[in-house]
Each structure stands twice: as structure tokens, then as C-alpha cells.
Amino acid sequence: MTAPAAAPTPLRQCLELARKDLRAEARAGEALLVTAPFGAVALLLVPLAVGTDTPLLRELGPGLFWVVVLLFGVLVTLRASAVDGPAQLELLRLCGITATTRLFGRALANAALLLGVQVLLAPVAVVLYDPDLSGWPWLLPAMLLVAVGLGVLGALADAVAQGLAERTTLGPLLVAPLAVPLLLGATQVLAAARYDRGPWPWLLLMATAVLVVTLAAALCAAHLEEAR
């Protein structure tokens, strides 16, 4: 007589849920095949409007890149293809997967997709704006923090607005104001490195914002489930 298999840990459940969402995204292709090209077009429109003022474009480039990442990243986190219907949610509940685990599984998938979007848009911004990339290695932790922060914010906003007809409108309104510390820190990291100032304070600001949002999501997920 074999012993019953041990129940998967919450971390394993999060990873499996994230894998499920990423498979759904691979079939639909909304983030990398639709949203990312639109983000590239948005980056292209600014040089067309500004003209050939190369110094101005170099100054604007990093900030515009992060604004586009924020705006189009919100669309990625609220993509329609990854939304579980009532039947799927009921099945997950019957499997013993908690609301907190579901939220962080969604957040993990969001972060992976947002990293992909940033990797696709970054070369476009470099070609179009030719920014000063002194201290560019500092962009790597900034990109990771932005992806994680927006991923958790998007998952939390999705949990708040789930089932509402105005979900796609309410989601960006919830995410954009809370993402201001991420946007502020990301735009200043490269500037600080360029002027030989340590970007640690800005990275610390971003990490603090991510930590606060993560704790809020962990505390609110179960209550949002009960409220629905």
C-alpha cells in the first residue's frame, strides 16, 4: 500500500498557475505579438513629433521608454486571455488553491511577460533615441523591479475588478497612480549612474514600493475573495 502523495506547496502551486497563464498567453499572443508592437509604435511617434532635435531626444528617451512600459504594461497585466472564468475559479477552489496563491501565480506570469515586453522595447528605444547608456547595468535590477511591481499591481487590480463590466477601465485607473514610485525610480536610476551618483536610493525606493504592494496583495487577497 503506497503512501498518499504530498500536497504541492504554495510555491509549487504559484509556479504551476504562472505556467498555465503563460501557456494561455503563448496561444493568444496578446502581450508579445500585439501589445509590444503597439508600444514600439508609441516610441516611434515621439521622434516624428519632436523632429531631428537629437539632444532633446536623448534626454527624453529613457523617460519615454518607462512611460510606454507603464502604460502598455498595464494592458499586459489585464489581458483578457488569462482571465479565469467562474468554472475555472471554482475548480481551483475545489483543488484547495487559495486566493492568495492564485493572485501571486498571476503576478508571477505578469512579471515574466512584462520582462519580455521590456526586452523587446529596449532596443527600439536605443535605436530611436540614442540615449547615453553610461551605467546601463543598473537598468537590469530596475527592469526586474518594474516587472515585479507592475505584475503584482496588475494581479491585485484584476482581483479587485474581477467580474465587473468596467474591469478593463477600472484596472488602469487602479494601477497607474500606485505605479508612480516605480516610474520615478526607474527614470532616475540611469540618470544617477550617468552623473556618477549611486542609484541605490532610487532602487531602494522601487524595492520598498514592490514590498508594500506585495504585502498589501497578500493581506487583501483572501478578503477580496470573501467579498465577492
C-alpha positions as CSV (number, residue, x, y, z in Angstrom):
1,M,0.0,0.0,0.0
2,T,1.6,3.2,-1.2
3,A,1.5,6.4,0.9
4,P,-0.6,9.2,-0.5
5,A,1.3,11.9,-2.4
6,A,2.1,15.0,-0.5
7,A,0.1,18.1,-1.4
8,P,2.1,20.6,-3.5
9,T,3.5,23.6,-1.6
10,P,2.0,27.1,-2.2
11,L,5.2,28.0,-4.2
12,R,4.8,25.0,-6.5
13,Q,1.1,25.9,-7.0
14,C,2.2,29.5,-7.9
15,L,4.6,28.2,-10.4
16,E,2.1,25.9,-12.0
17,L,-0.5,28.7,-12.2
18,A,2.0,31.0,-13.7
19,R,2.9,28.3,-16.3
20,K,-0.8,27.9,-17.1
21,D,-1.2,31.7,-17.7
22,L,2.0,31.8,-19.8
23,R,0.7,28.9,-21.9
24,A,-2.6,30.7,-22.5
25,E,-0.6,33.8,-23.5
26,A,1.5,31.7,-25.9
27,R,-1.6,30.6,-27.6
28,A,-3.2,34.1,-27.7
29,G,-0.1,36.1,-28.3
30,E,-1.6,39.3,-26.9
31,A,1.4,40.6,-25.0
32,L,4.3,39.9,-27.3
33,L,2.6,39.9,-30.6
34,V,0.1,42.7,-30.1
35,T,0.9,45.0,-27.2
36,A,4.7,45.1,-27.7
37,P,4.4,46.2,-31.3
38,F,2.0,49.0,-30.3
39,G,4.4,50.1,-27.7
40,A,7.2,50.2,-30.3
41,V,4.9,52.4,-32.5
42,A,4.3,54.7,-29.5
43,L,8.0,55.1,-29.1
44,L,8.3,55.9,-32.8
45,L,5.6,58.6,-32.7
46,V,7.6,60.9,-30.4
47,P,10.6,61.4,-32.7
48,L,8.2,62.1,-35.5
49,A,6.6,64.9,-33.4
50,V,9.8,66.3,-32.0
51,G,11.7,66.3,-35.2
52,T,15.5,65.9,-35.6
53,D,16.4,67.6,-32.3
54,T,18.9,64.8,-31.3
55,P,20.0,66.2,-27.9
56,L,16.3,66.6,-26.8
57,L,15.5,63.0,-28.0
58,R,18.5,61.7,-26.0
59,E,17.2,63.4,-22.9
60,L,13.6,62.3,-23.4
61,G,14.4,58.7,-24.4
62,P,14.8,56.9,-21.1
63,G,11.7,58.6,-19.5
64,L,9.5,57.9,-22.6
65,F,10.6,54.3,-22.5
66,W,9.5,53.8,-19.0
67,V,6.2,55.7,-19.6
68,V,5.4,53.3,-22.5
69,V,6.4,50.3,-20.4
70,L,4.0,51.5,-17.7
71,L,1.1,52.3,-20.0
72,F,1.3,49.2,-22.1
73,G,2.4,47.0,-19.2
74,V,-0.9,47.7,-17.6
75,L,-2.6,46.3,-20.6
76,V,-0.4,43.2,-20.4
77,T,-1.4,42.6,-16.8
78,L,-5.1,42.9,-17.5
79,R,-5.0,40.8,-20.7
80,A,-8.3,39.1,-21.4
81,S,-6.9,35.7,-22.4
82,A,-5.5,35.0,-18.9
83,V,-8.8,35.6,-17.0
84,D,-10.2,32.5,-15.4
85,G,-13.9,32.1,-15.8
86,P,-16.3,31.1,-12.9
87,A,-15.9,27.4,-13.8
88,Q,-12.1,27.6,-13.7
89,L,-12.1,29.5,-10.5
90,E,-14.4,27.0,-8.9
91,L,-12.2,24.2,-10.0
92,L,-9.2,25.9,-8.5
93,R,-11.0,26.3,-5.2
94,L,-12.0,22.7,-5.1
95,C,-8.4,21.8,-5.6
96,G,-7.5,23.7,-2.4
97,I,-5.7,26.6,-4.1
98,T,-6.2,29.7,-2.0
99,A,-7.0,33.2,-3.3
100,T,-3.5,34.4,-2.3
101,T,-1.8,31.6,-4.2
102,R,-3.9,32.4,-7.3
103,L,-3.1,36.1,-7.1
104,F,0.7,35.5,-6.8
105,G,0.6,32.9,-9.6
106,R,-1.0,35.6,-11.8
107,A,1.5,38.1,-10.6
108,L,4.4,35.8,-11.5
109,A,3.1,35.3,-15.0
110,N,2.6,39.1,-15.4
111,A,6.2,39.8,-14.3
112,A,7.6,37.3,-16.8
113,L,5.5,38.8,-19.6
114,L,6.5,42.4,-18.6
115,L,10.2,41.4,-18.7
116,G,9.6,40.1,-22.2
117,V,7.9,43.4,-23.3
118,Q,10.8,45.4,-21.8
119,V,13.4,43.3,-23.6
120,L,11.6,43.8,-26.9
121,L,11.1,47.6,-26.5
122,A,14.5,48.5,-25.1
123,P,16.4,48.0,-28.5
124,V,13.7,50.1,-30.2
125,A,14.2,52.9,-27.7
126,V,18.0,52.7,-28.1
127,V,17.8,52.9,-31.9
128,L,15.3,55.8,-32.0
129,Y,16.6,57.9,-29.2
130,D,20.3,57.0,-28.9
131,P,20.4,57.7,-25.2
132,D,23.6,57.9,-23.1
133,L,23.8,54.4,-21.7
134,S,26.5,55.1,-19.1
135,G,25.8,52.8,-16.2
136,W,23.4,50.6,-18.2
137,P,23.9,47.6,-15.9
138,W,21.9,49.4,-13.3
139,L,18.9,49.1,-15.7
140,L,18.8,45.3,-15.1
141,P,17.6,45.5,-11.5
142,A,15.3,48.4,-12.4
143,M,13.7,46.4,-15.1
144,L,13.2,43.5,-12.8
145,L,11.7,45.6,-10.1
146,V,9.3,47.3,-12.6
147,A,8.2,44.0,-13.9
148,V,7.6,42.5,-10.4
149,G,5.9,45.7,-9.1
150,L,3.6,46.1,-12.1
151,G,2.9,42.3,-12.1
152,V,1.7,42.4,-8.5
153,L,-0.3,45.6,-9.1
154,G,-2.0,44.2,-12.1
155,A,-2.9,41.0,-10.4
156,L,-4.2,42.9,-7.4
157,A,-6.2,45.3,-9.6
158,D,-7.6,42.3,-11.5
159,A,-8.7,40.7,-8.3
160,V,-10.4,44.0,-7.2
161,A,-12.2,44.5,-10.5
162,Q,-12.9,40.8,-11.3
163,G,-16.5,40.2,-12.5
164,L,-17.2,43.9,-13.1
165,A,-18.2,45.1,-16.6
166,E,-15.8,48.1,-16.3
167,R,-12.9,45.8,-15.5
168,T,-10.7,47.0,-18.4
169,T,-11.3,50.6,-17.5
170,L,-11.0,50.4,-13.7
171,G,-7.8,48.3,-13.8
172,P,-5.6,51.0,-15.3
173,L,-7.1,53.6,-13.0
174,L,-6.1,51.5,-10.0
175,V,-2.6,50.6,-11.3
176,A,-1.3,53.8,-12.8
177,P,-1.3,56.0,-9.6
178,L,0.2,53.2,-7.5
179,A,3.0,52.7,-10.1
180,V,4.3,56.3,-9.7
181,P,7.2,55.3,-7.4
182,L,8.3,52.6,-9.8
183,L,8.2,55.1,-12.7
184,L,10.0,57.8,-10.7
185,G,12.7,55.4,-9.6
186,A,13.3,53.8,-13.0
187,T,13.7,57.1,-14.7
188,Q,16.2,58.3,-12.2
189,V,18.4,55.2,-12.0
190,L,20.1,55.7,-15.3
191,A,20.4,59.5,-14.7
192,A,22.1,58.9,-11.4
193,A,24.6,56.4,-12.8
194,R,25.3,58.8,-15.7
195,Y,26.4,61.5,-13.3
196,D,28.4,59.1,-11.1
197,R,25.9,59.2,-8.3
198,G,24.9,55.9,-6.7
199,P,21.4,54.9,-7.9
200,W,20.9,52.9,-4.7
201,P,18.3,55.4,-3.2
202,W,16.1,55.0,-6.3
203,L,16.4,51.3,-6.4
204,L,15.6,51.2,-2.6
205,L,12.5,53.3,-3.4
206,M,11.4,50.9,-6.0
207,A,12.1,47.9,-3.8
208,T,10.1,49.4,-1.0
209,A,7.2,50.1,-3.3
210,V,7.3,46.5,-4.5
211,L,7.4,45.2,-1.0
212,V,4.5,47.3,0.2
213,V,2.4,46.3,-2.8
214,T,3.3,42.6,-2.3
215,L,2.3,42.7,1.4
216,A,-0.9,44.5,0.5
217,A,-1.8,41.8,-2.0
218,A,-1.0,39.1,0.4
219,L,-3.2,40.6,3.1
220,C,-6.1,41.6,0.8
221,A,-6.4,38.5,-1.5
222,A,-8.5,36.4,0.9
223,H,-10.7,39.3,1.9
224,L,-11.4,40.2,-1.8
225,E,-12.4,36.5,-2.4
226,E,-14.9,36.7,0.5
227,A,-16.3,40.0,-0.6
228,R,-17.2,38.5,-4.0
